[in-house]
Amino acid sequence: MVRRIVTIELESGLEARPVAMLVQVASQYDSSIYVECDSRKVNAKSIMGMMTLGLTAGEQVVVTASGADEEKAVDGIAKYLTEG
């Protein structure tokens, strides 16, 4: 399992369109990927789950991945959240 703390640097935070893009990025990987904020943990491949987090720019989240490509998965999600 790979775990990384990431600060969201997307200007608009994670609204509908950025969430959809994040889910597309996450779906490219075979690993199970989760995003945690406060006490909530959701599947990064779930649009509805990610929308419930209501994340804004500047917030920190913990991204975890477990599976064959877990390192690449965490790298890909972190890159999207920091660079868009």
PyMOL Python script that loads the backbone (N, CA, C, O; Angstrom):
from pymol import cmd

cmd.read_pdbstr("""\
ATOM      1  N   MET A   1       0.842  -1.179   0.000  1.00  0.00           N
ATOM      2  CA  MET A   1       0.000   0.000   0.000  1.00  0.00           C
ATOM      3  C   MET A   1       0.888   1.242   0.000  1.00  0.00           C
ATOM      4  O   MET A   1       1.864   1.325   0.745  1.00  0.00           O
ATOM      5  N   VAL A   2       0.534   2.191  -0.837  1.00  0.00           N
ATOM      6  CA  VAL A   2       1.252   3.466  -0.927  1.00  0.00           C
ATOM      7  C   VAL A   2       0.311   4.553  -0.432  1.00  0.00           C
ATOM      8  O   VAL A   2      -0.876   4.559  -0.757  1.00  0.00           O
ATOM      9  N   ARG A   3       0.860   5.476   0.362  1.00  0.00           N
ATOM     10  CA  ARG A   3       0.059   6.527   0.979  1.00  0.00           C
ATOM     11  C   ARG A   3       0.795   7.849   0.825  1.00  0.00           C
ATOM     12  O   ARG A   3       2.000   7.920   1.063  1.00  0.00           O
ATOM     13  N   ARG A   4       0.076   8.901   0.425  1.00  0.00           N
ATOM     14  CA  ARG A   4       0.722  10.205   0.252  1.00  0.00           C
ATOM     15  C   ARG A   4      -0.252  11.327   0.613  1.00  0.00           C
ATOM     16  O   ARG A   4      -1.438  11.269   0.290  1.00  0.00           O
ATOM     17  N   ILE A   5       0.274  12.341   1.286  1.00  0.00           N
ATOM     18  CA  ILE A   5      -0.518  13.535   1.586  1.00  0.00           C
ATOM     19  C   ILE A   5      -0.344  14.497   0.421  1.00  0.00           C
ATOM     20  O   ILE A   5       0.776  14.779  -0.004  1.00  0.00           O
ATOM     21  N   VAL A   6      -1.469  15.000  -0.091  1.00  0.00           N
ATOM     22  CA  VAL A   6      -1.452  15.883  -1.257  1.00  0.00           C
ATOM     23  C   VAL A   6      -2.288  17.122  -0.939  1.00  0.00           C
ATOM     24  O   VAL A   6      -3.375  17.020  -0.370  1.00  0.00           O
ATOM     25  N   THR A   7      -1.772  18.283  -1.310  1.00  0.00           N
ATOM     26  CA  THR A   7      -2.527  19.531  -1.181  1.00  0.00           C
ATOM     27  C   THR A   7      -3.182  19.829  -2.523  1.00  0.00           C
ATOM     28  O   THR A   7      -2.512  19.845  -3.556  1.00  0.00           O
ATOM     29  N   ILE A   8      -4.477  20.062  -2.508  1.00  0.00           N
ATOM     30  CA  ILE A   8      -5.221  20.337  -3.744  1.00  0.00           C
ATOM     31  C   ILE A   8      -4.871  21.733  -4.227  1.00  0.00           C
ATOM     32  O   ILE A   8      -5.061  22.715  -3.510  1.00  0.00           O
ATOM     33  N   GLU A   9      -4.361  21.812  -5.441  1.00  0.00           N
ATOM     34  CA  GLU A   9      -3.959  23.103  -5.999  1.00  0.00           C
ATOM     35  C   GLU A   9      -4.803  23.504  -7.206  1.00  0.00           C
ATOM     36  O   GLU A   9      -4.469  24.461  -7.904  1.00  0.00           O
ATOM     37  N   LEU A  10      -5.887  22.784  -7.454  1.00  0.00           N
ATOM     38  CA  LEU A  10      -6.799  23.160  -8.524  1.00  0.00           C
ATOM     39  C   LEU A  10      -7.550  24.414  -8.087  1.00  0.00           C
ATOM     40  O   LEU A  10      -8.102  24.450  -6.987  1.00  0.00           O
ATOM     41  N   GLU A  11      -7.578  25.444  -8.934  1.00  0.00           N
ATOM     42  CA  GLU A  11      -8.185  26.723  -8.577  1.00  0.00           C
ATOM     43  C   GLU A  11      -9.609  26.588  -8.054  1.00  0.00           C
ATOM     44  O   GLU A  11      -9.964  27.178  -7.033  1.00  0.00           O
ATOM     45  N   SER A  12     -10.416  25.812  -8.757  1.00  0.00           N
ATOM     46  CA  SER A  12     -11.830  25.699  -8.392  1.00  0.00           C
ATOM     47  C   SER A  12     -12.090  24.592  -7.382  1.00  0.00           C
ATOM     48  O   SER A  12     -13.242  24.333  -7.031  1.00  0.00           O
ATOM     49  N   GLY A  13     -11.037  23.937  -6.913  1.00  0.00           N
ATOM     50  CA  GLY A  13     -11.237  22.799  -6.018  1.00  0.00           C
ATOM     51  C   GLY A  13     -11.784  21.624  -6.812  1.00  0.00           C
ATOM     52  O   GLY A  13     -11.556  21.523  -8.017  1.00  0.00           O
ATOM     53  N   LEU A  14     -12.490  20.753  -6.149  1.00  0.00           N
ATOM     54  CA  LEU A  14     -13.037  19.585  -6.843  1.00  0.00           C
ATOM     55  C   LEU A  14     -14.540  19.728  -7.004  1.00  0.00           C
ATOM     56  O   LEU A  14     -15.327  19.163  -6.245  1.00  0.00           O
ATOM     57  N   GLU A  15     -14.917  20.508  -8.023  1.00  0.00           N
ATOM     58  CA  GLU A  15     -16.313  20.635  -8.411  1.00  0.00           C
ATOM     59  C   GLU A  15     -16.619  19.526  -9.408  1.00  0.00           C
ATOM     60  O   GLU A  15     -15.795  18.632  -9.604  1.00  0.00           O
ATOM     61  N   ALA A  16     -17.776  19.567 -10.033  1.00  0.00           N
ATOM     62  CA  ALA A  16     -18.235  18.480 -10.907  1.00  0.00           C
ATOM     63  C   ALA A  16     -17.242  18.087 -12.005  1.00  0.00           C
ATOM     64  O   ALA A  16     -16.890  16.912 -12.116  1.00  0.00           O
ATOM     65  N   ARG A  17     -16.791  19.033 -12.805  1.00  0.00           N
ATOM     66  CA  ARG A  17     -15.893  18.702 -13.911  1.00  0.00           C
ATOM     67  C   ARG A  17     -14.533  18.181 -13.427  1.00  0.00           C
ATOM     68  O   ARG A  17     -14.069  17.157 -13.926  1.00  0.00           O
ATOM     69  N   PRO A  18     -13.879  18.860 -12.464  1.00  0.00           N
ATOM     70  CA  PRO A  18     -12.604  18.314 -11.968  1.00  0.00           C
ATOM     71  C   PRO A  18     -12.759  16.937 -11.322  1.00  0.00           C
ATOM     72  O   PRO A  18     -11.857  16.106 -11.428  1.00  0.00           O
ATOM     73  N   VAL A  19     -13.887  16.683 -10.657  1.00  0.00           N
ATOM     74  CA  VAL A  19     -14.113  15.358 -10.073  1.00  0.00           C
ATOM     75  C   VAL A  19     -14.214  14.316 -11.174  1.00  0.00           C
ATOM     76  O   VAL A  19     -13.638  13.235 -11.060  1.00  0.00           O
ATOM     77  N   ALA A  20     -14.946  14.636 -12.246  1.00  0.00           N
ATOM     78  CA  ALA A  20     -15.078  13.697 -13.365  1.00  0.00           C
ATOM     79  C   ALA A  20     -13.714  13.386 -13.970  1.00  0.00           C
ATOM     80  O   ALA A  20     -13.432  12.239 -14.317  1.00  0.00           O
ATOM     81  N   MET A  21     -12.876  14.393 -14.094  1.00  0.00           N
ATOM     82  CA  MET A  21     -11.535  14.181 -14.636  1.00  0.00           C
ATOM     83  C   MET A  21     -10.688  13.330 -13.683  1.00  0.00           C
ATOM     84  O   MET A  21      -9.937  12.461 -14.124  1.00  0.00           O
ATOM     85  N   LEU A  22     -10.812  13.581 -12.386  1.00  0.00           N
ATOM     86  CA  LEU A  22     -10.076  12.796 -11.401  1.00  0.00           C
ATOM     87  C   LEU A  22     -10.482  11.322 -11.471  1.00  0.00           C
ATOM     88  O   LEU A  22      -9.632  10.433 -11.406  1.00  0.00           O
ATOM     89  N   VAL A  23     -11.773  11.073 -11.604  1.00  0.00           N
ATOM     90  CA  VAL A  23     -12.270   9.689 -11.709  1.00  0.00           C
ATOM     91  C   VAL A  23     -11.718   9.032 -12.975  1.00  0.00           C
ATOM     92  O   VAL A  23     -11.380   7.849 -12.958  1.00  0.00           O
ATOM     93  N   GLN A  24     -11.625   9.786 -14.067  1.00  0.00           N
ATOM     94  CA  GLN A  24     -11.044   9.243 -15.295  1.00  0.00           C
ATOM     95  C   GLN A  24      -9.578   8.872 -15.085  1.00  0.00           C
ATOM     96  O   GLN A  24      -9.131   7.819 -15.537  1.00  0.00           O
ATOM     97  N   VAL A  25      -8.838   9.730 -14.405  1.00  0.00           N
ATOM     98  CA  VAL A  25      -7.430   9.444 -14.115  1.00  0.00           C
ATOM     99  C   VAL A  25      -7.336   8.189 -13.254  1.00  0.00           C
ATOM    100  O   VAL A  25      -6.551   7.289 -13.552  1.00  0.00           O
ATOM    101  N   ALA A  26      -8.125   8.123 -12.194  1.00  0.00           N
ATOM    102  CA  ALA A  26      -8.086   6.975 -11.278  1.00  0.00           C
ATOM    103  C   ALA A  26      -8.469   5.676 -11.986  1.00  0.00           C
ATOM    104  O   ALA A  26      -7.909   4.620 -11.691  1.00  0.00           O
ATOM    105  N   SER A  27      -9.406   5.748 -12.904  1.00  0.00           N
ATOM    106  CA  SER A  27      -9.893   4.550 -13.600  1.00  0.00           C
ATOM    107  C   SER A  27      -8.861   3.954 -14.546  1.00  0.00           C
ATOM    108  O   SER A  27      -9.038   2.828 -15.011  1.00  0.00           O
ATOM    109  N   GLN A  28      -7.797   4.674 -14.840  1.00  0.00           N
ATOM    110  CA  GLN A  28      -6.735   4.167 -15.707  1.00  0.00           C
ATOM    111  C   GLN A  28      -5.873   3.123 -15.001  1.00  0.00           C
ATOM    112  O   GLN A  28      -5.115   2.399 -15.646  1.00  0.00           O
ATOM    113  N   TYR A  29      -5.990   3.048 -13.676  1.00  0.00           N
ATOM    114  CA  TYR A  29      -5.137   2.158 -12.892  1.00  0.00           C
ATOM    115  C   TYR A  29      -5.925   0.959 -12.373  1.00  0.00           C
ATOM    116  O   TYR A  29      -7.121   1.054 -12.099  1.00  0.00           O
ATOM    117  N   ASP A  30      -5.229  -0.170 -12.245  1.00  0.00           N
ATOM    118  CA  ASP A  30      -5.856  -1.379 -11.729  1.00  0.00           C
ATOM    119  C   ASP A  30      -5.981  -1.357 -10.208  1.00  0.00           C
ATOM    120  O   ASP A  30      -6.840  -2.040  -9.651  1.00  0.00           O
ATOM    121  N   SER A  31      -5.149  -0.596  -9.544  1.00  0.00           N
ATOM    122  CA  SER A  31      -5.129  -0.553  -8.083  1.00  0.00           C
ATOM    123  C   SER A  31      -6.424   0.031  -7.517  1.00  0.00           C
ATOM    124  O   SER A  31      -7.143   0.766  -8.194  1.00  0.00           O
ATOM    125  N   SER A  32      -6.699  -0.314  -6.260  1.00  0.00           N
ATOM    126  CA  SER A  32      -7.774   0.333  -5.513  1.00  0.00           C
ATOM    127  C   SER A  32      -7.210   1.650  -5.006  1.00  0.00           C
ATOM    128  O   SER A  32      -6.139   1.681  -4.400  1.00  0.00           O
ATOM    129  N   ILE A  33      -7.935   2.742  -5.253  1.00  0.00           N
ATOM    130  CA  ILE A  33      -7.446   4.070  -4.888  1.00  0.00           C
ATOM    131  C   ILE A  33      -8.497   4.763  -4.034  1.00  0.00           C
ATOM    132  O   ILE A  33      -9.681   4.788  -4.373  1.00  0.00           O
ATOM    133  N   TYR A  34      -8.043   5.324  -2.922  1.00  0.00           N
ATOM    134  CA  TYR A  34      -8.952   6.022  -2.014  1.00  0.00           C
ATOM    135  C   TYR A  34      -8.416   7.403  -1.692  1.00  0.00           C
ATOM    136  O   TYR A  34      -7.206   7.621  -1.632  1.00  0.00           O
ATOM    137  N   VAL A  35      -9.347   8.340  -1.484  1.00  0.00           N
ATOM    138  CA  VAL A  35      -9.006   9.693  -1.072  1.00  0.00           C
ATOM    139  C   VAL A  35      -9.654   9.912   0.287  1.00  0.00           C
ATOM    140  O   VAL A  35     -10.844   9.656   0.472  1.00  0.00           O
ATOM    141  N   GLU A  36      -8.852  10.390   1.238  1.00  0.00           N
ATOM    142  CA  GLU A  36      -9.344  10.620   2.598  1.00  0.00           C
ATOM    143  C   GLU A  36      -9.225  12.094   2.951  1.00  0.00           C
ATOM    144  O   GLU A  36      -8.219  12.740   2.658  1.00  0.00           O
ATOM    145  N   CYS A  37     -10.269  12.614   3.584  1.00  0.00           N
ATOM    146  CA  CYS A  37     -10.245  13.978   4.103  1.00  0.00           C
ATOM    147  C   CYS A  37     -11.015  13.959   5.413  1.00  0.00           C
ATOM    148  O   CYS A  37     -12.148  13.479   5.468  1.00  0.00           O
ATOM    149  N   ASP A  38     -10.402  14.482   6.466  1.00  0.00           N
ATOM    150  CA  ASP A  38     -10.961  14.400   7.813  1.00  0.00           C
ATOM    151  C   ASP A  38     -11.193  12.928   8.139  1.00  0.00           C
ATOM    152  O   ASP A  38     -10.249  12.139   8.100  1.00  0.00           O
ATOM    153  N   SER A  39     -12.409  12.546   8.454  1.00  0.00           N
ATOM    154  CA  SER A  39     -12.680  11.148   8.798  1.00  0.00           C
ATOM    155  C   SER A  39     -13.378  10.413   7.664  1.00  0.00           C
ATOM    156  O   SER A  39     -13.824   9.279   7.841  1.00  0.00           O
ATOM    157  N   ARG A  40     -13.476  11.046   6.505  1.00  0.00           N
ATOM    158  CA  ARG A  40     -14.169  10.440   5.363  1.00  0.00           C
ATOM    159  C   ARG A  40     -13.170   9.845   4.382  1.00  0.00           C
ATOM    160  O   ARG A  40     -12.152  10.459   4.063  1.00  0.00           O
ATOM    161  N   LYS A  41     -13.476   8.641   3.910  1.00  0.00           N
ATOM    162  CA  LYS A  41     -12.613   7.941   2.953  1.00  0.00           C
ATOM    163  C   LYS A  41     -13.508   7.433   1.822  1.00  0.00           C
ATOM    164  O   LYS A  41     -14.459   6.688   2.059  1.00  0.00           O
ATOM    165  N   VAL A  42     -13.191   7.847   0.583  1.00  0.00           N
ATOM    166  CA  VAL A  42     -14.021   7.437  -0.550  1.00  0.00           C
ATOM    167  C   VAL A  42     -13.170   6.854  -1.671  1.00  0.00           C
ATOM    168  O   VAL A  42     -11.979   7.140  -1.791  1.00  0.00           O
ATOM    169  N   ASN A  43     -13.807   6.040  -2.474  1.00  0.00           N
ATOM    170  CA  ASN A  43     -13.182   5.428  -3.632  1.00  0.00           C
ATOM    171  C   ASN A  43     -12.952   6.518  -4.686  1.00  0.00           C
ATOM    172  O   ASN A  43     -13.896   7.201  -5.083  1.00  0.00           O
ATOM    173  N   ALA A  44     -11.715   6.682  -5.136  1.00  0.00           N
ATOM    174  CA  ALA A  44     -11.384   7.717  -6.117  1.00  0.00           C
ATOM    175  C   ALA A  44     -11.979   7.421  -7.488  1.00  0.00           C
ATOM    176  O   ALA A  44     -11.964   8.287  -8.363  1.00  0.00           O
ATOM    177  N   LYS A  45     -12.500   6.222  -7.690  1.00  0.00           N
ATOM    178  CA  LYS A  45     -13.108   5.859  -8.972  1.00  0.00           C
ATOM    179  C   LYS A  45     -14.611   6.076  -8.962  1.00  0.00           C
ATOM    180  O   LYS A  45     -15.294   5.715  -9.920  1.00  0.00           O
ATOM    181  N   SER A  46     -15.137   6.661  -7.890  1.00  0.00           N
ATOM    182  CA  SER A  46     -16.567   6.909  -7.735  1.00  0.00           C
ATOM    183  C   SER A  46     -16.864   8.406  -7.817  1.00  0.00           C
ATOM    184  O   SER A  46     -16.446   9.172  -6.948  1.00  0.00           O
ATOM    185  N   ILE A  47     -17.577   8.818  -8.848  1.00  0.00           N
ATOM    186  CA  ILE A  47     -17.919  10.236  -9.000  1.00  0.00           C
ATOM    187  C   ILE A  47     -18.751  10.709  -7.811  1.00  0.00           C
ATOM    188  O   ILE A  47     -18.457  11.748  -7.220  1.00  0.00           O
ATOM    189  N   MET A  48     -19.780   9.954  -7.463  1.00  0.00           N
ATOM    190  CA  MET A  48     -20.654  10.365  -6.355  1.00  0.00           C
ATOM    191  C   MET A  48     -19.882  10.419  -5.039  1.00  0.00           C
ATOM    192  O   MET A  48     -20.069  11.341  -4.245  1.00  0.00           O
ATOM    193  N   GLY A  49     -19.022   9.440  -4.810  1.00  0.00           N
ATOM    194  CA  GLY A  49     -18.226   9.441  -3.590  1.00  0.00           C
ATOM    195  C   GLY A  49     -17.329  10.660  -3.503  1.00  0.00           C
ATOM    196  O   GLY A  49     -17.256  11.316  -2.464  1.00  0.00           O
ATOM    197  N   MET A  50     -16.648  10.961  -4.592  1.00  0.00           N
ATOM    198  CA  MET A  50     -15.742  12.111  -4.607  1.00  0.00           C
ATOM    199  C   MET A  50     -16.502  13.424  -4.436  1.00  0.00           C
ATOM    200  O   MET A  50     -16.005  14.342  -3.782  1.00  0.00           O
ATOM    201  N   MET A  51     -17.692  13.525  -5.010  1.00  0.00           N
ATOM    202  CA  MET A  51     -18.495  14.742  -4.873  1.00  0.00           C
ATOM    203  C   MET A  51     -18.891  14.982  -3.417  1.00  0.00           C
ATOM    204  O   MET A  51     -19.017  16.131  -2.995  1.00  0.00           O
ATOM    205  N   THR A  52     -19.086  13.917  -2.651  1.00  0.00           N
ATOM    206  CA  THR A  52     -19.502  14.087  -1.255  1.00  0.00           C
ATOM    207  C   THR A  52     -18.416  14.730  -0.405  1.00  0.00           C
ATOM    208  O   THR A  52     -18.717  15.289   0.650  1.00  0.00           O
ATOM    209  N   LEU A  53     -17.159  14.663  -0.839  1.00  0.00           N
ATOM    210  CA  LEU A  53     -16.073  15.260  -0.063  1.00  0.00           C
ATOM    211  C   LEU A  53     -16.092  16.785  -0.120  1.00  0.00           C
ATOM    212  O   LEU A  53     -15.689  17.446   0.837  1.00  0.00           O
ATOM    213  N   GLY A  54     -16.561  17.349  -1.241  1.00  0.00           N
ATOM    214  CA  GLY A  54     -16.631  18.803  -1.374  1.00  0.00           C
ATOM    215  C   GLY A  54     -15.299  19.495  -1.130  1.00  0.00           C
ATOM    216  O   GLY A  54     -15.227  20.462  -0.372  1.00  0.00           O
ATOM    217  N   LEU A  55     -14.259  19.007  -1.763  1.00  0.00           N
ATOM    218  CA  LEU A  55     -12.907  19.520  -1.527  1.00  0.00           C
ATOM    219  C   LEU A  55     -12.664  20.851  -2.231  1.00  0.00           C
ATOM    220  O   LEU A  55     -13.124  21.078  -3.350  1.00  0.00           O
ATOM    221  N   THR A  56     -11.925  21.726  -1.539  1.00  0.00           N
ATOM    222  CA  THR A  56     -11.611  23.033  -2.106  1.00  0.00           C
ATOM    223  C   THR A  56     -10.094  23.197  -2.238  1.00  0.00           C
ATOM    224  O   THR A  56      -9.319  22.431  -1.666  1.00  0.00           O
ATOM    225  N   ALA A  57      -9.696  24.199  -2.995  1.00  0.00           N
ATOM    226  CA  ALA A  57      -8.273  24.474  -3.188  1.00  0.00           C
ATOM    227  C   ALA A  57      -7.615  24.753  -1.837  1.00  0.00           C
ATOM    228  O   ALA A  57      -8.176  25.451  -0.993  1.00  0.00           O
ATOM    229  N   GLY A  58      -6.422  24.199  -1.647  1.00  0.00           N
ATOM    230  CA  GLY A  58      -5.682  24.401  -0.419  1.00  0.00           C
ATOM    231  C   GLY A  58      -5.880  23.305   0.617  1.00  0.00           C
ATOM    232  O   GLY A  58      -5.093  23.195   1.557  1.00  0.00           O
ATOM    233  N   GLU A  59      -6.917  22.497   0.459  1.00  0.00           N
ATOM    234  CA  GLU A  59      -7.150  21.402   1.415  1.00  0.00           C
ATOM    235  C   GLU A  59      -6.144  20.285   1.199  1.00  0.00           C
ATOM    236  O   GLU A  59      -5.663  20.060   0.089  1.00  0.00           O
ATOM    237  N   GLN A  60      -5.837  19.595   2.287  1.00  0.00           N
ATOM    238  CA  GLN A  60      -4.943  18.442   2.194  1.00  0.00           C
ATOM    239  C   GLN A  60      -5.762  17.162   2.285  1.00  0.00           C
ATOM    240  O   GLN A  60      -6.689  17.048   3.088  1.00  0.00           O
ATOM    241  N   VAL A  61      -5.395  16.203   1.440  1.00  0.00           N
ATOM    242  CA  VAL A  61      -6.041  14.898   1.440  1.00  0.00           C
ATOM    243  C   VAL A  61      -4.959  13.830   1.505  1.00  0.00           C
ATOM    244  O   VAL A  61      -3.793  14.082   1.204  1.00  0.00           O
ATOM    245  N   VAL A  62      -5.372  12.635   1.904  1.00  0.00           N
ATOM    246  CA  VAL A  62      -4.469  11.495   1.890  1.00  0.00           C
ATOM    247  C   VAL A  62      -4.925  10.586   0.758  1.00  0.00           C
ATOM    248  O   VAL A  62      -6.074  10.146   0.729  1.00  0.00           O
ATOM    249  N   VAL A  63      -4.030  10.309  -0.164  1.00  0.00           N
ATOM    250  CA  VAL A  63      -4.317   9.410  -1.279  1.00  0.00           C
ATOM    251  C   VAL A  63      -3.637   8.084  -0.983  1.00  0.00           C
ATOM    252  O   VAL A  63      -2.433   8.037  -0.730  1.00  0.00           O
ATOM    253  N   THR A  64      -4.415   7.001  -1.015  1.00  0.00           N
ATOM    254  CA  THR A  64      -3.844   5.670  -0.802  1.00  0.00           C
ATOM    255  C   THR A  64      -4.200   4.785  -1.979  1.00  0.00           C
ATOM    256  O   THR A  64      -5.276   4.903  -2.566  1.00  0.00           O
ATOM    257  N   ALA A  65      -3.285   3.903  -2.311  1.00  0.00           N
ATOM    258  CA  ALA A  65      -3.524   2.954  -3.398  1.00  0.00           C
ATOM    259  C   ALA A  65      -2.931   1.610  -3.007  1.00  0.00           C
ATOM    260  O   ALA A  65      -1.900   1.531  -2.340  1.00  0.00           O
ATOM    261  N   SER A  66      -3.611   0.561  -3.440  1.00  0.00           N
ATOM    262  CA  SER A  66      -3.148  -0.785  -3.159  1.00  0.00           C
ATOM    263  C   SER A  66      -3.385  -1.635  -4.396  1.00  0.00           C
ATOM    264  O   SER A  66      -4.510  -1.738  -4.884  1.00  0.00           O
ATOM    265  N   GLY A  67      -2.314  -2.246  -4.900  1.00  0.00           N
ATOM    266  CA  GLY A  67      -2.443  -3.082  -6.083  1.00  0.00           C
ATOM    267  C   GLY A  67      -1.161  -3.109  -6.884  1.00  0.00           C
ATOM    268  O   GLY A  67      -0.120  -2.622  -6.445  1.00  0.00           O
ATOM    269  N   ALA A  68      -1.256  -3.690  -8.073  1.00  0.00           N
ATOM    270  CA  ALA A  68      -0.083  -3.902  -8.921  1.00  0.00           C
ATOM    271  C   ALA A  68       0.602  -2.601  -9.340  1.00  0.00           C
ATOM    272  O   ALA A  68       1.828  -2.547  -9.432  1.00  0.00           O
ATOM    273  N   ASP A  69      -0.184  -1.557  -9.593  1.00  0.00           N
ATOM    274  CA  ASP A  69       0.383  -0.289 -10.065  1.00  0.00           C
ATOM    275  C   ASP A  69       0.156   0.838  -9.054  1.00  0.00           C
ATOM    276  O   ASP A  69      -0.077   1.983  -9.440  1.00  0.00           O
ATOM    277  N   GLU A  70       0.223   0.512  -7.765  1.00  0.00           N
ATOM    278  CA  GLU A  70      -0.108   1.469  -6.711  1.00  0.00           C
ATOM    279  C   GLU A  70       0.766   2.720  -6.720  1.00  0.00           C
ATOM    280  O   GLU A  70       0.267   3.823  -6.497  1.00  0.00           O
ATOM    281  N   GLU A  71       2.052   2.564  -6.973  1.00  0.00           N
ATOM    282  CA  GLU A  71       2.952   3.724  -6.995  1.00  0.00           C
ATOM    283  C   GLU A  71       2.579   4.674  -8.131  1.00  0.00           C
ATOM    284  O   GLU A  71       2.499   5.886  -7.932  1.00  0.00           O
ATOM    285  N   LYS A  72       2.351   4.121  -9.320  1.00  0.00           N
ATOM    286  CA  LYS A  72       1.952   4.946 -10.468  1.00  0.00           C
ATOM    287  C   LYS A  72       0.592   5.596 -10.224  1.00  0.00           C
ATOM    288  O   LYS A  72       0.365   6.740 -10.618  1.00  0.00           O
ATOM    289  N   ALA A  73      -0.304   4.866  -9.575  1.00  0.00           N
ATOM    290  CA  ALA A  73      -1.644   5.389  -9.304  1.00  0.00           C
ATOM    291  C   ALA A  73      -1.571   6.610  -8.388  1.00  0.00           C
ATOM    292  O   ALA A  73      -2.195   7.633  -8.671  1.00  0.00           O
ATOM    293  N   VAL A  74      -0.825   6.513  -7.307  1.00  0.00           N
ATOM    294  CA  VAL A  74      -0.693   7.639  -6.382  1.00  0.00           C
ATOM    295  C   VAL A  74       0.001   8.816  -7.072  1.00  0.00           C
ATOM    296  O   VAL A  74      -0.392   9.968  -6.888  1.00  0.00           O
ATOM    297  N   ASP A  75       1.031   8.521  -7.865  1.00  0.00           N
ATOM    298  CA  ASP A  75       1.716   9.578  -8.614  1.00  0.00           C
ATOM    299  C   ASP A  75       0.740  10.293  -9.558  1.00  0.00           C
ATOM    300  O   ASP A  75       0.724  11.521  -9.629  1.00  0.00           O
ATOM    301  N   GLY A  76      -0.065   9.515 -10.276  1.00  0.00           N
ATOM    302  CA  GLY A  76      -1.011  10.089 -11.237  1.00  0.00           C
ATOM    303  C   GLY A  76      -2.069  10.964 -10.562  1.00  0.00           C
ATOM    304  O   GLY A  76      -2.381  12.052 -11.045  1.00  0.00           O
ATOM    305  N   ILE A  77      -2.612  10.485  -9.453  1.00  0.00           N
ATOM    306  CA  ILE A  77      -3.620  11.261  -8.731  1.00  0.00           C
ATOM    307  C   ILE A  77      -2.998  12.524  -8.141  1.00  0.00           C
ATOM    308  O   ILE A  77      -3.580  13.605  -8.229  1.00  0.00           O
ATOM    309  N   ALA A  78      -1.823  12.388  -7.544  1.00  0.00           N
ATOM    310  CA  ALA A  78      -1.140  13.563  -6.962  1.00  0.00           C
ATOM    311  C   ALA A  78      -0.838  14.599  -8.038  1.00  0.00           C
ATOM    312  O   ALA A  78      -1.019  15.798  -7.825  1.00  0.00           O
ATOM    313  N   LYS A  79      -0.381  14.135  -9.183  1.00  0.00           N
ATOM    314  CA  LYS A  79      -0.073  15.061 -10.276  1.00  0.00           C
ATOM    315  C   LYS A  79      -1.327  15.811 -10.717  1.00  0.00           C
ATOM    316  O   LYS A  79      -1.282  17.022 -10.932  1.00  0.00           O
ATOM    317  N   TYR A  80      -2.439  15.102 -10.850  1.00  0.00           N
ATOM    318  CA  TYR A  80      -3.676  15.764 -11.261  1.00  0.00           C
ATOM    319  C   TYR A  80      -4.119  16.803 -10.226  1.00  0.00           C
ATOM    320  O   TYR A  80      -4.496  17.918 -10.587  1.00  0.00           O
ATOM    321  N   LEU A  81      -4.074  16.439  -8.948  1.00  0.00           N
ATOM    322  CA  LEU A  81      -4.540  17.350  -7.904  1.00  0.00           C
ATOM    323  C   LEU A  81      -3.652  18.580  -7.746  1.00  0.00           C
ATOM    324  O   LEU A  81      -4.115  19.617  -7.272  1.00  0.00           O
ATOM    325  N   THR A  82      -2.391  18.476  -8.135  1.00  0.00           N
ATOM    326  CA  THR A  82      -1.477  19.604  -7.971  1.00  0.00           C
ATOM    327  C   THR A  82      -1.271  20.410  -9.263  1.00  0.00           C
ATOM    328  O   THR A  82      -0.958  21.599  -9.216  1.00  0.00           O
ATOM    329  N   GLU A  83      -1.449  19.753 -10.408  1.00  0.00           N
ATOM    330  CA  GLU A  83      -1.187  20.434 -11.680  1.00  0.00           C
ATOM    331  C   GLU A  83      -2.416  20.605 -12.565  1.00  0.00           C
ATOM    332  O   GLU A  83      -2.441  21.473 -13.438  1.00  0.00           O
ATOM    333  N   GLY A  84      -3.432  19.782 -12.341  1.00  0.00           N
ATOM    334  CA  GLY A  84      -4.642  19.854 -13.153  1.00  0.00           C
ATOM    335  C   GLY A  84      -4.539  19.144 -14.455  1.00  0.00           C
ATOM    336  O   GLY A  84      -5.496  19.134 -15.229  1.00  0.00           O
TER     337      GLY A  84
END
""", "prot")
cmd.dss("prot")
cmd.show_as("cartoon", "prot")
cmd.util.cbc("prot")
cmd.orient("prot")
